[in-house]
Amino acid sequence: MIKVAQVIGKLNKGGVEAVINNYYRYIDRDKFQFDYYIDSDGSCEPSEEMRALGARYFVIPPYQKLPEYMKALEEHFAREKYDIVHVNMNTLSVFALKAAKDAGIPVRINHNHSTLGKGETKRNILKYSLRPFAKRYATDLAACNETCAGWLFGKKTLDKGKVKIIRNAIDLEKYAFDSSVRDKKRRELNIEKRTVIGHVGRFCTVKNHRFVLEIFAEYLKRDYNAVLLLTGDGPLMADTKARAESLGISRNVVFTGNRNDVPELYNAMDLVLLPSLYEGLPMVGVEAQANGLPVIMSDRVPREAKLSSSVSFLPLGDAKLWADVTEEAVRHSRYDTCEEMKRSGYDIKEEARVLEDWYLQIMK
């Protein structure tokens, strides 16, 4: 059994942990064991599904308490004697990687899932200050796409083939469109016979919910009966609700909170908006495309997120432009994107084998 420590940081629904969960579902669990290392101040609980599959969770002090954080990691790593420590925390990975080196872990992976963007000045200063140390304690490098690889590790390192690209792959069958599920979910949410614009994501600055509301307010001028379906939770939930009230659109906005049926909710939607300030490669964009939905993303999202012909990229700032493109996009019917997604490398059943092979290769 090959033991892998997956260091995540803050546990939230979606994002990095969703990627790791997808791989653990389909990796050969007779050969590979995943242990999740999560900060004690995360916003959600460990997954019972992952635990049932054999994953273990270790809760450690948050990285803001750096001495306690590194001490806990080093002690855990040394005691558990991992074959691989796989860290998924952008520039913050340097601390866990040093703890892994000090604990004598032979394979230490720095896996980048993101970049940076406007709107998070303090966080960006921290990222820039730590970026020069990204390769110092790592034996191997990985990223979800070429953009994230080049940003953290440098284009020269990427061009030399020293970064493994591990796609944010999903179960394509799970997210495939189902008309019967569409009817069921629309009845449950009381949104039958209405155009449904969707967004799935944590209510935080980077997801840009304020602009989502502005776009939808413009779109309502064209389709007064439309619905905005917002799925997720987070620190800006109350602010977003207040903003919907001030725009006079709250009657047309449905806040679902965190849900366990997101794959089914995509069926109820007609289009997904992703006007993020920045992304590595948004899982929501991957999932929505697998469902055949039109997706409009900000031009700050890497172009590698376009896995099908149903994606458009627009600059931020002009809500009317986004509403115009939305109006045109919702007129088009869904289509089966499965083969496109497979060709792009996003079938988890195939990509899990790729990860297995890479783990075995770098352990030699």
N, C-alpha and C positions, 0 to 999 in steps of 0.2 A: 504493500500500500504506500503510495506517494502522498505525503502530507503537505498540503498547501495552506499557508496563512494568507487570507485575503484581507488586507487592511483597507478599510473604507472611509473612516472618519465619522461624520454625522450620518446617522441612518434616517433616510427619508424615503417615502414611497416613490418609486421611479428612479431615474438617473442611473448612477453607477451600480447601485445594488441590484437594479433590474437586469442590467447586463450580466452581472456575475450570477444572479439567480438563473437566468436563461441557460448559461453554460453549465451550471451544476445540474440542472434538470436533465441534460442530454450527454454530459460527459460519462465515461465509464466509471461509475462509483464503486465498482469492485477494485479499481486500480488507483483512483484518486479520491482523497478526502479533502474537503474544503472546511476550514475554520474561519469564521468572520470575526474581525476585530473592529469594534465600534465604540465611538465616544459615548460617555455616559449621558450627555446632554442632547442626544438625537431626538427627533420629533415623533418617532414611531417605534413600535415594538418589533423585535425579531420575528421573522416569518416562521409560522408554525409549519407551513408546507416544507420549507427548507430543512427545518429540524426533523421532520418526519422522513425526509430523504437521507438524513444522516449528518447534516451540517451541525457544527457547534458554534455558539456565539460567546465571545469573551468581551465583556464590557470593561473599558479602561477609562482613566481620567481623560478629559478632553485635551486636545493638543494645545489649548490656550494655557494650560498648566504644564508647561513643557518639561520640567524636571521629573514630575510625577508620571507624565505620559511616557517619556522615554524609559524610565526605570521599569514601569509596568510591562512595556513591550519587550524589553531585553530579558526580563525575568521569565515572561511567558515563552518567548522564542527559545531560550536556552532549555527550559524545562520540557517543552513539547518536542524539541529536536526536529524542526521542520526541514523538509528537503528543499522547499521553495517558500520564500516570502514574496508575495505579489502585492505591491502597494499601488493604490489607485487614487492619489490625492493631489495631482498636479504638482506645483512646486513644493507643497508641504510634505511631499513624499520623502524628502531628504532626511527628515528626522527618524521616521520608521526604518528607512534603509540603513541609517547609521546604527540604530539599535540592533537590526538584524546582523550587520557585520560584526558588531561587538559580541553578539551572541554566538558567532561562529556559523551562521547559516550560509551554506555554500552557493545557493542560487538566489539572487536578489533582483527582482524585476521592478523597474519604475515604469508604470503604465499611465500614460496621459490621456484624459478624456475631454479636455477643455482648453480654452485659450484665455483671452481677456477682452474686455470691451469698455466702452464709455459707460459712466454712471456708477462705477464702484472704485472711486479714487484710492481709498485706503487699501482695499484689497489688491488693486493693481500695483501699488507701490510695493506691497509685500511680495507679490509674484515676481516683479522685476528684480527685487533684491535677492530672492532665493533662486532664480532661474540659473545662474551660473553654476550652482551646485547640483544640478539635476542628474549628472552622470557620475558624481564623485563616489558614491557608495553602491551604485548599481552594477551588477554583473551583466544585466541584459535590459534592453529597452523595448517598450511597446507603446502603441497608440491606436486610437480608434479609427484614425484616418491620416492621410498625409499632411493635412493642414496642422493638426494637433502635434504630429511628430516633428514637423519643421519648427513650429513655434517654440516647443520646450527644448528639444535636443539639437536644433540647428539644421539648416538645409544640407550642409556638408555631410553630417552624420546620416541623415536620411538618404541622400544620394549614394552613399557608400553601402547602402543596404544593411545598416546596423540597427534599424528599428523594425520590429515585427509589427505588421498591421493586423490587429485583431478586431474584426468588424463587430458592430453592435447588432448581432444577428438575433432573429426571433423565430418563433414557431409560426411559419407562414399560414398553416392550416388554421391555427387558433384565431388569427386575425382576419381570415378571409370573410368577404361579405356574405351575409345570410339574410334574405328578405323576410323570413319568418321572425328572426330575432329583431329585425328593424321594426316590424309591426308591434311586436310584444313590448319593446322598450319605449316606443313612442306612446303606446297606451298607458304604460306605467307612469310616464312623466307628463302625461296629458298634453302632448305636443303633436298630436296627429294632424296631418294635412297642413303642416307649417314648414317653412324653410328653416333648417336648424344649422346655425353656425357654431362650431365647437372650438374649444380650447381645453387642453389638458396640461396641467402643470402646477408646480408649487407657487403659491402667492408670494412672490419675492421680486425684488427690483428687476433682476435680469430677464424675467419672463414678460415684463412690460404690459401688465394687465390694463393700465390706464389707457394705453394706445389701443388695445383690443376694444375697450368700451367706446373710444372715439370712432373707430372704424365702424363698429356696429351701429352707433348713433347715426352715422352717415348712411349706412345701408338701410336702416329703417325708413328713410325718406323714399326709398324705392320699393320696399316691401314692408308695410306697416305691421304685418302679422307675423314677422319672422321672430325666431327665438335665438338667444345666445346661451349656449350650454357651457358653463364653466365648471370643470371638474378638478378637484384638488383642494389643498388647504395650505395655510402658511401665515406668516406674520402680517401680510398686507391684505388679508381677507376683509377685515372690517373697513379699511380704507377703500377697497374696491367696491364694496357694497354702498358706501357713502357716496362714492363718485357716480355710481349708477343712478342713485337717487337724484343727485344734483344735475345730471344730464337728462333726467326725466324719462329714463328707459328701464327702470327697475322692474316694471310689470312684464317686460319681455326678456328678462335675464333670469336664468335658473342656475342657482349655486347648488351643486350636488354634494360638495365636500369630498373627502377621500372615498373612493369606491373600489370594491374588489371585482367589479364587472366592467372595467374599462374596455376590454375587447368587444363586449356586447354594445357598449355605448357608442362606439364608432359607427356601428350599423345605423344608429338613430340619426346620425349627423349627415349633413349634405356637403360640408366643407370644413376644413380646419385652418385656423389662423395661428401663425407662430412668428409674431413680430419681436423676437428676442433681441436683447441688446448684444448678446454674443452667445455662442454655443460651441461645443466640440462637435458632437453629432447627435441631434435630439432624438431620443427614443420615440417620442410622440410622432415625429415626422416619419420614422421608419414604420411604426405600427399603422399610422393612418394611410400610408401608401399601400401597405399590404392589404388594407381594407378596400382599396380602390378609390379612396377619397381624393378630391382636389385639395392641395395643400398650398397655402401662400406663406412663404417664409421671408423674413427680413434678409437683406443682402449682407448682413453680418454673420449669417449662418454659412458655414463652408459649403461650396458647391458639391462636395461629395455627398451631401444629404439628398441630392436629386437622384433617386433610384428608379424613377419611372417618369413618364411624360406628363404626369398629373401635377407636377410641382412648378410654381412660379416664384421668382425672387423679386422683391420690391425694396426700395429705400425707405427708411423710416421718415416720419414727419408729415406726410400728406395723407390724412385719413380718407379724403375724397377719392384719391387714386386707388387706395386699397379697396374701398367700397365699390368702385367701378369694376375692378378686376374680379372682385367677389361676385358681383352681379353676373358677369359673363361666365365665370367658372361654374357656378351652380347650375347652369343650363345644360352642362355636359353630363352624360350618364356615366356611372361607374363602369370600369372594365376590369378584367382579371389581370392583375399585375404579377402573379406568382412567378412566371418564367423570367420576367425582367428582374425581380428581386433575387431570384436564384443566381442569375448571371452576374449580378452585382456583388454576390458573396454574402447574402443576408439570410440564408437558410441555416438555422441553428443546428439542424441535424447533420449538415455537412461541416459547418464551421467548428463544432465541438470536436470533431476528429482532427481538425487542423490544430486546435489548441493542445489536444493530447499529444500529437506528434511533436509539437514545438517544445512542450514541457520535457518530453523524453530526450529530445535532441540537446537541449541546453543543460541537462543533468549529466551528460557524458563527460 
